[in-house]
Amino acid sequence: MAKPLPRSPLAPAGFPDLPTIKGVRFATAAAGVKYQDRTDVMLAVLDPGTTVSGVFTRSKTRSAPVRDCQEKLGADPSASAAILVNSGNSNAFTGHHGQTSVAEIVAAVSGITGAPAGRVFTASTGVIGEPLPHDRIVAKIAELNDGLNADALEAAAAAIMTTDTFAKGAGATVTIDGQTVNIAGIAKGSGMIAPDMATMLVYIFTDAKVEQSALQAQLAKICDRTFNCITVDSDTSTSDSLMLCATGASGVDATGNPEFEQALEGVMLDLAHQVVRDGEGATKFVEIQVTGAESDADAKTHGLAIANSPLVKTAIAGEDPNWGRVVMAIGKSGAAADRDLLSISFGDVLVAEKGWVAPSYKEEDGAAQMKQDEITIKVDLGLGDGAATVWTCDLTHQYITINADYRS
C-alpha cells in the first residue's frame, strides 16, 4: 500500500493487556520484505515439551509454508520449537522457489535457535505470485534470536499485519484445580476472509499442559464455531493458518478440561470478531442469527449466504433496510426454506413474516437499525431446531480502493 490505512472505526480502543505465557518468547525485526520502515518478521521460540496443533486452509492453491506446516504437526514435542512469520509476501504460487524459501528459512532458524527443522514452522502473508526474498529474512534471524522476550506479543501482532489497520490480540486466565492457566493469542486478517478451516494467520499460546491429539481435536472443534463462522468478502486465502501451542509451563494438565475449552473459545471468538471489525473498508459489524432451520448445517449455509451477498452488504453500507435482499440470499443458498414460514428481523424490529412484510413494520424503524455501528439480522426458517450465528461486515467503496492497488 502506498500509505497506511486509517484505523477501522470498529477497532477496539487499544491492544489488550495480555497475560505472559511462560515457555514462549517473541521478537520482531524489519527485514524489508515489502514494507519499508516497519517490522515485518516475527519469531516465536517455544520451550521443549510444547505441543503444537494447527488448522490450515483447504485451498487447492495453498502456499509452500502451509504445506510444510501441515507435514510437521504431531512431531515429537520433547525438543524446542519455533515459528517464523513474515508479512508483505505470501510465498504462494511461486513454484519450486516457494519450497526453496521455506527450506532456507527453516534451516537458518533451526541452526540459530537450536529447534530441530521438524519443529520449525513458517508462515508468509501478503502478495501472491512473487518469489519471497528469503535472504532478507535469513539475515535477520540472529538479531531476532538475540531479542527474544516473553512480553513482546503486541510487537509480534504488529509485525504480521498487511492491510490490517490495528494489531489484534486476545487473552484469558482460567483457574483449574486452584491453579492459574493463561491463554494469549494474536491474529492478522482484513481482506480475503472466508475461512475454510481456520483463518488468516492466528497464533495462540497457553501455558497449560495438553496432549497433542486432544489439543488438535479441540482446536478443530472450536474453529468451526468461531473462525469458520466469519466472512469479509467470501474469498479463502492461500495462506490461512491457525496454530495453537501449549507449553505446559504452568504444570497444569488441561486435557479435556471444560473450563479451559470455554476460555480458549472465548479467545478465538474475540480474535475472529476483531478480524471482521478490521474488514477492508468496513463501517458496520454484522451478526446474523439463523434459527428454525432443518439442521445446524442448513442454518450456517443460510447465514453465510446472507453474509457473503454483495447486495446485502452494500445495502448495509448504505444503511438501507432492504429485507428483500435477505430473502434473495436465503432463496439462493441451496438449504431448505419455505417462503411462507420465513420471518426476518433487524435487531428487535420484525420486518417480514409469513411470506410478506410484517403488518407492524415501519420503514423508519428498520432504517434506524441500519444506522447503528453494530447490526443484528435475525432469520427464523420455521422448519426445525437448527441454528447458527455468523459474523460479517458491510461492503464499501473503500474495499475496492484498497484492493485495486494492492500490488502497487
Secondary structure, 3 states (H helix, E strand, C coil): CCCCCCCCCCCCCCCCCCCCCCCEEEEEECCCCCCCCCCCEEEEEECCCCEEEEEECCCCCCCHHHHHHHHHCCCCCCCCEEEEEEEEECCCCCHHHHHHHHHHHHHHHHHHHCCCHHHEEEEEEEECCCCCCHHHHHCCHHHHHHCCECCCHHHHHHHCCCCCCCCEEEEEEEEECCEEEEEEEEEECCCCCCCCCCCCEEEEEECCECCHHHHHHHHHHHHHHCHHHECCCCCCCCCCEEEEEECCCCCCECCCCHHHHHHHHHHHHHHHHHHHHCCCCCCCEEEEEEEEECCHHHHHHHHHHHHHCHHHHHHHHCCCCCHHHHHHHHHHCCCCCCHHHCEEEECCEEEEECCEECCCCCHHHHHHHHCCCEEEEEEECCCCCEEEEEEEECCCHHHHHHHHCCCC
